[in-house]
Amino acid sequence: LAVRGHDRSSILAELARRLQRDPASERAAALAQIERIAAFRLADLLGQPLASPSN
């Protein structure tokens, strides 16, 4: 889970929601989160904010 922009309660709520997903849906969500984390890291390295944050 890309936790930037979340607080403790929203992280726990998202993890609880994700536990209810079927494996294929969770795999897709996990890949989207990995993409989001990579975008955050790249933006940090380049010193630039993300153009449009995604969920």
PyMOL Python script that loads the backbone (N, CA, C, O; Angstrom):
from pymol import cmd

cmd.read_pdbstr("""\
ATOM      1  N   LEU A   1       0.844  -1.177   0.000  1.00  0.00           N
ATOM      2  CA  LEU A   1       0.000   0.000   0.000  1.00  0.00           C
ATOM      3  C   LEU A   1       0.888   1.238   0.000  1.00  0.00           C
ATOM      4  O   LEU A   1       1.763   1.379   0.855  1.00  0.00           O
ATOM      5  N   ALA A   2       0.670   2.112  -0.934  1.00  0.00           N
ATOM      6  CA  ALA A   2       1.363   3.401  -0.958  1.00  0.00           C
ATOM      7  C   ALA A   2       0.726   4.260   0.125  1.00  0.00           C
ATOM      8  O   ALA A   2      -0.404   4.725  -0.031  1.00  0.00           O
ATOM      9  N   VAL A   3       1.449   4.473   1.225  1.00  0.00           N
ATOM     10  CA  VAL A   3       0.843   5.105   2.393  1.00  0.00           C
ATOM     11  C   VAL A   3       0.953   6.621   2.413  1.00  0.00           C
ATOM     12  O   VAL A   3       0.356   7.269   3.273  1.00  0.00           O
ATOM     13  N   ARG A   4       1.696   7.191   1.492  1.00  0.00           N
ATOM     14  CA  ARG A   4       1.815   8.654   1.473  1.00  0.00           C
ATOM     15  C   ARG A   4       0.429   9.266   1.293  1.00  0.00           C
ATOM     16  O   ARG A   4      -0.327   8.878   0.403  1.00  0.00           O
ATOM     17  N   GLY A   5       0.116  10.214   2.142  1.00  0.00           N
ATOM     18  CA  GLY A   5      -1.191  10.861   2.075  1.00  0.00           C
ATOM     19  C   GLY A   5      -2.262  10.168   2.903  1.00  0.00           C
ATOM     20  O   GLY A   5      -3.408  10.615   2.937  1.00  0.00           O
ATOM     21  N   HIS A   6      -1.895   9.077   3.569  1.00  0.00           N
ATOM     22  CA  HIS A   6      -2.838   8.354   4.425  1.00  0.00           C
ATOM     23  C   HIS A   6      -2.460   8.559   5.880  1.00  0.00           C
ATOM     24  O   HIS A   6      -1.302   8.823   6.204  1.00  0.00           O
ATOM     25  N   ASP A   7      -3.455   8.433   6.756  1.00  0.00           N
ATOM     26  CA  ASP A   7      -3.166   8.383   8.185  1.00  0.00           C
ATOM     27  C   ASP A   7      -3.387   6.942   8.648  1.00  0.00           C
ATOM     28  O   ASP A   7      -3.788   6.082   7.865  1.00  0.00           O
ATOM     29  N   ARG A   8      -3.125   6.697   9.914  1.00  0.00           N
ATOM     30  CA  ARG A   8      -3.207   5.331  10.423  1.00  0.00           C
ATOM     31  C   ARG A   8      -4.575   4.701  10.178  1.00  0.00           C
ATOM     32  O   ARG A   8      -4.662   3.552   9.743  1.00  0.00           O
ATOM     33  N   SER A   9      -5.629   5.438  10.451  1.00  0.00           N
ATOM     34  CA  SER A   9      -6.972   4.867  10.297  1.00  0.00           C
ATOM     35  C   SER A   9      -7.303   4.570   8.838  1.00  0.00           C
ATOM     36  O   SER A   9      -7.950   3.561   8.554  1.00  0.00           O
ATOM     37  N   SER A  10      -6.879   5.415   7.912  1.00  0.00           N
ATOM     38  CA  SER A  10      -7.176   5.145   6.500  1.00  0.00           C
ATOM     39  C   SER A  10      -6.342   3.976   5.974  1.00  0.00           C
ATOM     40  O   SER A  10      -6.796   3.235   5.101  1.00  0.00           O
ATOM     41  N   ILE A  11      -5.127   3.806   6.500  1.00  0.00           N
ATOM     42  CA  ILE A  11      -4.307   2.653   6.111  1.00  0.00           C
ATOM     43  C   ILE A  11      -4.987   1.365   6.570  1.00  0.00           C
ATOM     44  O   ILE A  11      -5.128   0.421   5.793  1.00  0.00           O
ATOM     45  N   LEU A  12      -5.404   1.330   7.828  1.00  0.00           N
ATOM     46  CA  LEU A  12      -6.063   0.131   8.355  1.00  0.00           C
ATOM     47  C   LEU A  12      -7.364  -0.163   7.619  1.00  0.00           C
ATOM     48  O   LEU A  12      -7.675  -1.323   7.347  1.00  0.00           O
ATOM     49  N   ALA A  13      -8.120   0.870   7.300  1.00  0.00           N
ATOM     50  CA  ALA A  13      -9.374   0.678   6.565  1.00  0.00           C
ATOM     51  C   ALA A  13      -9.107   0.122   5.171  1.00  0.00           C
ATOM     52  O   ALA A  13      -9.816  -0.774   4.712  1.00  0.00           O
ATOM     53  N   GLU A  14      -8.100   0.643   4.507  1.00  0.00           N
ATOM     54  CA  GLU A  14      -7.770   0.157   3.160  1.00  0.00           C
ATOM     55  C   GLU A  14      -7.290  -1.289   3.208  1.00  0.00           C
ATOM     56  O   GLU A  14      -7.678  -2.095   2.362  1.00  0.00           O
ATOM     57  N   LEU A  15      -6.458  -1.626   4.178  1.00  0.00           N
ATOM     58  CA  LEU A  15      -5.990  -3.008   4.291  1.00  0.00           C
ATOM     59  C   LEU A  15      -7.151  -3.957   4.574  1.00  0.00           C
ATOM     60  O   LEU A  15      -7.199  -5.055   4.019  1.00  0.00           O
ATOM     61  N   ALA A  16      -8.076  -3.553   5.421  1.00  0.00           N
ATOM     62  CA  ALA A  16      -9.255  -4.384   5.694  1.00  0.00           C
ATOM     63  C   ALA A  16     -10.088  -4.571   4.431  1.00  0.00           C
ATOM     64  O   ALA A  16     -10.581  -5.667   4.164  1.00  0.00           O
ATOM     65  N   ARG A  17     -10.243  -3.513   3.666  1.00  0.00           N
ATOM     66  CA  ARG A  17     -11.010  -3.596   2.414  1.00  0.00           C
ATOM     67  C   ARG A  17     -10.324  -4.527   1.426  1.00  0.00           C
ATOM     68  O   ARG A  17     -10.981  -5.309   0.740  1.00  0.00           O
ATOM     69  N   ARG A  18      -9.004  -4.439   1.356  1.00  0.00           N
ATOM     70  CA  ARG A  18      -8.255  -5.262   0.409  1.00  0.00           C
ATOM     71  C   ARG A  18      -8.296  -6.739   0.761  1.00  0.00           C
ATOM     72  O   ARG A  18      -8.186  -7.587  -0.124  1.00  0.00           O
ATOM     73  N   LEU A  19      -8.452  -7.057   2.031  1.00  0.00           N
ATOM     74  CA  LEU A  19      -8.551  -8.460   2.433  1.00  0.00           C
ATOM     75  C   LEU A  19      -9.810  -9.125   1.876  1.00  0.00           C
ATOM     76  O   LEU A  19      -9.873 -10.352   1.786  1.00  0.00           O
ATOM     77  N   GLN A  20     -10.800  -8.335   1.508  1.00  0.00           N
ATOM     78  CA  GLN A  20     -12.057  -8.869   0.991  1.00  0.00           C
ATOM     79  C   GLN A  20     -12.024  -9.129  -0.514  1.00  0.00           C
ATOM     80  O   GLN A  20     -12.959  -9.722  -1.053  1.00  0.00           O
ATOM     81  N   ARG A  21     -10.982  -8.702  -1.191  1.00  0.00           N
ATOM     82  CA  ARG A  21     -10.901  -8.845  -2.646  1.00  0.00           C
ATOM     83  C   ARG A  21     -10.559 -10.270  -3.057  1.00  0.00           C
ATOM     84  O   ARG A  21      -9.954 -11.031  -2.303  1.00  0.00           O
ATOM     85  N   ASP A  22     -10.961 -10.602  -4.269  1.00  0.00           N
ATOM     86  CA  ASP A  22     -10.536 -11.864  -4.851  1.00  0.00           C
ATOM     87  C   ASP A  22      -9.071 -11.708  -5.289  1.00  0.00           C
ATOM     88  O   ASP A  22      -8.601 -10.585  -5.470  1.00  0.00           O
ATOM     89  N   PRO A  23      -8.349 -12.817  -5.461  1.00  0.00           N
ATOM     90  CA  PRO A  23      -6.917 -12.735  -5.774  1.00  0.00           C
ATOM     91  C   PRO A  23      -6.583 -11.908  -7.019  1.00  0.00           C
ATOM     92  O   PRO A  23      -5.606 -11.159  -7.011  1.00  0.00           O
ATOM     93  N   ALA A  24      -7.360 -12.028  -8.063  1.00  0.00           N
ATOM     94  CA  ALA A  24      -7.065 -11.276  -9.288  1.00  0.00           C
ATOM     95  C   ALA A  24      -7.224  -9.773  -9.069  1.00  0.00           C
ATOM     96  O   ALA A  24      -6.403  -8.985  -9.539  1.00  0.00           O
ATOM     97  N   SER A  25      -8.266  -9.380  -8.365  1.00  0.00           N
ATOM     98  CA  SER A  25      -8.478  -7.956  -8.085  1.00  0.00           C
ATOM     99  C   SER A  25      -7.382  -7.409  -7.182  1.00  0.00           C
ATOM    100  O   SER A  25      -6.904  -6.292  -7.379  1.00  0.00           O
ATOM    101  N   GLU A  26      -6.986  -8.198  -6.193  1.00  0.00           N
ATOM    102  CA  GLU A  26      -5.924  -7.750  -5.292  1.00  0.00           C
ATOM    103  C   GLU A  26      -4.591  -7.633  -6.031  1.00  0.00           C
ATOM    104  O   GLU A  26      -3.819  -6.709  -5.775  1.00  0.00           O
ATOM    105  N   ARG A  27      -4.324  -8.550  -6.931  1.00  0.00           N
ATOM    106  CA  ARG A  27      -3.091  -8.479  -7.725  1.00  0.00           C
ATOM    107  C   ARG A  27      -3.061  -7.188  -8.536  1.00  0.00           C
ATOM    108  O   ARG A  27      -2.035  -6.509  -8.584  1.00  0.00           O
ATOM    109  N   ALA A  28      -4.167  -6.850  -9.168  1.00  0.00           N
ATOM    110  CA  ALA A  28      -4.238  -5.613  -9.955  1.00  0.00           C
ATOM    111  C   ALA A  28      -4.062  -4.390  -9.059  1.00  0.00           C
ATOM    112  O   ALA A  28      -3.359  -3.448  -9.425  1.00  0.00           O
ATOM    113  N   ALA A  29      -4.691  -4.403  -7.897  1.00  0.00           N
ATOM    114  CA  ALA A  29      -4.557  -3.278  -6.968  1.00  0.00           C
ATOM    115  C   ALA A  29      -3.125  -3.166  -6.460  1.00  0.00           C
ATOM    116  O   ALA A  29      -2.594  -2.062  -6.341  1.00  0.00           O
ATOM    117  N   ALA A  30      -2.503  -4.293  -6.162  1.00  0.00           N
ATOM    118  CA  ALA A  30      -1.119  -4.280  -5.681  1.00  0.00           C
ATOM    119  C   ALA A  30      -0.184  -3.714  -6.738  1.00  0.00           C
ATOM    120  O   ALA A  30       0.707  -2.926  -6.419  1.00  0.00           O
ATOM    121  N   LEU A  31      -0.375  -4.103  -7.983  1.00  0.00           N
ATOM    122  CA  LEU A  31       0.461  -3.567  -9.062  1.00  0.00           C
ATOM    123  C   LEU A  31       0.258  -2.062  -9.225  1.00  0.00           C
ATOM    124  O   LEU A  31       1.214  -1.329  -9.480  1.00  0.00           O
ATOM    125  N   ALA A  32      -0.972  -1.604  -9.079  1.00  0.00           N
ATOM    126  CA  ALA A  32      -1.238  -0.162  -9.162  1.00  0.00           C
ATOM    127  C   ALA A  32      -0.550   0.576  -8.020  1.00  0.00           C
ATOM    128  O   ALA A  32      -0.041   1.680  -8.215  1.00  0.00           O
ATOM    129  N   GLN A  33      -0.529  -0.018  -6.838  1.00  0.00           N
ATOM    130  CA  GLN A  33       0.141   0.607  -5.700  1.00  0.00           C
ATOM    131  C   GLN A  33       1.656   0.636  -5.892  1.00  0.00           C
ATOM    132  O   GLN A  33       2.311   1.611  -5.523  1.00  0.00           O
ATOM    133  N   ILE A  34       2.211  -0.428  -6.467  1.00  0.00           N
ATOM    134  CA  ILE A  34       3.648  -0.444  -6.773  1.00  0.00           C
ATOM    135  C   ILE A  34       3.981   0.668  -7.759  1.00  0.00           C
ATOM    136  O   ILE A  34       4.996   1.349  -7.614  1.00  0.00           O
ATOM    137  N   GLU A  35       3.130   0.849  -8.757  1.00  0.00           N
ATOM    138  CA  GLU A  35       3.332   1.932  -9.729  1.00  0.00           C
ATOM    139  C   GLU A  35       3.289   3.294  -9.028  1.00  0.00           C
ATOM    140  O   GLU A  35       4.092   4.177  -9.331  1.00  0.00           O
ATOM    141  N   ARG A  36       2.365   3.457  -8.108  1.00  0.00           N
ATOM    142  CA  ARG A  36       2.237   4.725  -7.382  1.00  0.00           C
ATOM    143  C   ARG A  36       3.477   4.985  -6.517  1.00  0.00           C
ATOM    144  O   ARG A  36       3.979   6.108  -6.474  1.00  0.00           O
ATOM    145  N   ILE A  37       3.964   3.953  -5.834  1.00  0.00           N
ATOM    146  CA  ILE A  37       5.165   4.091  -5.009  1.00  0.00           C
ATOM    147  C   ILE A  37       6.355   4.475  -5.877  1.00  0.00           C
ATOM    148  O   ILE A  37       7.133   5.357  -5.512  1.00  0.00           O
ATOM    149  N   ALA A  38       6.502   3.819  -7.024  1.00  0.00           N
ATOM    150  CA  ALA A  38       7.602   4.145  -7.937  1.00  0.00           C
ATOM    151  C   ALA A  38       7.506   5.587  -8.419  1.00  0.00           C
ATOM    152  O   ALA A  38       8.523   6.271  -8.532  1.00  0.00           O
ATOM    153  N   ALA A  39       6.298   6.052  -8.703  1.00  0.00           N
ATOM    154  CA  ALA A  39       6.115   7.439  -9.149  1.00  0.00           C
ATOM    155  C   ALA A  39       6.497   8.417  -8.045  1.00  0.00           C
ATOM    156  O   ALA A  39       7.136   9.435  -8.310  1.00  0.00           O
ATOM    157  N   PHE A  40       6.109   8.114  -6.808  1.00  0.00           N
ATOM    158  CA  PHE A  40       6.509   8.965  -5.675  1.00  0.00           C
ATOM    159  C   PHE A  40       8.024   9.026  -5.554  1.00  0.00           C
ATOM    160  O   PHE A  40       8.594  10.103  -5.379  1.00  0.00           O
ATOM    161  N   ARG A  41       8.671   7.881  -5.646  1.00  0.00           N
ATOM    162  CA  ARG A  41      10.129   7.836  -5.497  1.00  0.00           C
ATOM    163  C   ARG A  41      10.823   8.591  -6.616  1.00  0.00           C
ATOM    164  O   ARG A  41      11.786   9.317  -6.372  1.00  0.00           O
ATOM    165  N   LEU A  42      10.344   8.425  -7.830  1.00  0.00           N
ATOM    166  CA  LEU A  42      10.934   9.134  -8.959  1.00  0.00           C
ATOM    167  C   LEU A  42      10.752  10.640  -8.800  1.00  0.00           C
ATOM    168  O   LEU A  42      11.686  11.407  -9.034  1.00  0.00           O
ATOM    169  N   ALA A  43       9.571  11.056  -8.409  1.00  0.00           N
ATOM    170  CA  ALA A  43       9.318  12.484  -8.189  1.00  0.00           C
ATOM    171  C   ALA A  43      10.228  13.028  -7.095  1.00  0.00           C
ATOM    172  O   ALA A  43      10.738  14.142  -7.209  1.00  0.00           O
ATOM    173  N   ASP A  44      10.435  12.247  -6.034  1.00  0.00           N
ATOM    174  CA  ASP A  44      11.334  12.677  -4.962  1.00  0.00           C
ATOM    175  C   ASP A  44      12.765  12.824  -5.474  1.00  0.00           C
ATOM    176  O   ASP A  44      13.450  13.790  -5.139  1.00  0.00           O
ATOM    177  N   LEU A  45      13.211  11.877  -6.277  1.00  0.00           N
ATOM    178  CA  LEU A  45      14.572  11.933  -6.815  1.00  0.00           C
ATOM    179  C   LEU A  45      14.771  13.128  -7.736  1.00  0.00           C
ATOM    180  O   LEU A  45      15.835  13.748  -7.747  1.00  0.00           O
ATOM    181  N   LEU A  46      13.743  13.443  -8.502  1.00  0.00           N
ATOM    182  CA  LEU A  46      13.831  14.547  -9.451  1.00  0.00           C
ATOM    183  C   LEU A  46      13.479  15.885  -8.814  1.00  0.00           C
ATOM    184  O   LEU A  46      13.661  16.939  -9.423  1.00  0.00           O
ATOM    185  N   GLY A  47      12.975  15.835  -7.588  1.00  0.00           N
ATOM    186  CA  GLY A  47      12.597  17.066  -6.900  1.00  0.00           C
ATOM    187  C   GLY A  47      11.377  17.728  -7.493  1.00  0.00           C
ATOM    188  O   GLY A  47      11.236  18.950  -7.445  1.00  0.00           O
ATOM    189  N   GLN A  48      10.494  16.917  -8.054  1.00  0.00           N
ATOM    190  CA  GLN A  48       9.286  17.443  -8.693  1.00  0.00           C
ATOM    191  C   GLN A  48       8.061  16.748  -8.109  1.00  0.00           C
ATOM    192  O   GLN A  48       8.102  15.550  -7.830  1.00  0.00           O
ATOM    193  N   PRO A  49       6.975  17.488  -7.924  1.00  0.00           N
ATOM    194  CA  PRO A  49       5.739  16.842  -7.466  1.00  0.00           C
ATOM    195  C   PRO A  49       5.130  16.010  -8.591  1.00  0.00           C
ATOM    196  O   PRO A  49       5.413  16.236  -9.767  1.00  0.00           O
ATOM    197  N   LEU A  50       4.299  15.054  -8.219  1.00  0.00           N
ATOM    198  CA  LEU A  50       3.587  14.270  -9.225  1.00  0.00           C
ATOM    199  C   LEU A  50       2.622  15.171  -9.979  1.00  0.00           C
ATOM    200  O   LEU A  50       2.002  16.055  -9.389  1.00  0.00           O
ATOM    201  N   ALA A  51       2.496  14.949 -11.274  1.00  0.00           N
ATOM    202  CA  ALA A  51       1.604  15.764 -12.101  1.00  0.00           C
ATOM    203  C   ALA A  51       0.152  15.575 -11.677  1.00  0.00           C
ATOM    204  O   ALA A  51      -0.579  16.550 -11.502  1.00  0.00           O
ATOM    205  N   SER A  52      -0.265  14.323 -11.512  1.00  0.00           N
ATOM    206  CA  SER A  52      -1.639  14.047 -11.082  1.00  0.00           C
ATOM    207  C   SER A  52      -1.627  12.795 -10.220  1.00  0.00           C
ATOM    208  O   SER A  52      -1.474  11.689 -10.738  1.00  0.00           O
ATOM    209  N   PRO A  53      -1.787  12.955  -8.909  1.00  0.00           N
ATOM    210  CA  PRO A  53      -1.759  11.785  -8.028  1.00  0.00           C
ATOM    211  C   PRO A  53      -2.913  10.853  -8.334  1.00  0.00           C
ATOM    212  O   PRO A  53      -4.036  11.291  -8.585  1.00  0.00           O
ATOM    213  N   SER A  54      -2.624   9.562  -8.310  1.00  0.00           N
ATOM    214  CA  SER A  54      -3.677   8.571  -8.531  1.00  0.00           C
ATOM    215  C   SER A  54      -3.919   7.811  -7.248  1.00  0.00           C
ATOM    216  O   SER A  54      -3.076   7.811  -6.351  1.00  0.00           O
ATOM    217  N   ASN A  55      -5.066   7.165  -7.157  1.00  0.00           N
ATOM    218  CA  ASN A  55      -5.417   6.432  -5.936  1.00  0.00           C
ATOM    219  C   ASN A  55      -4.887   5.068  -5.970  1.00  0.00           C
ATOM    220  O   ASN A  55      -5.086   4.305  -5.025  1.00  0.00           O
TER     221      ASN A  55
END
""", "prot")
cmd.dss("prot")
cmd.show_as("cartoon", "prot")
cmd.util.cbc("prot")
cmd.orient("prot")
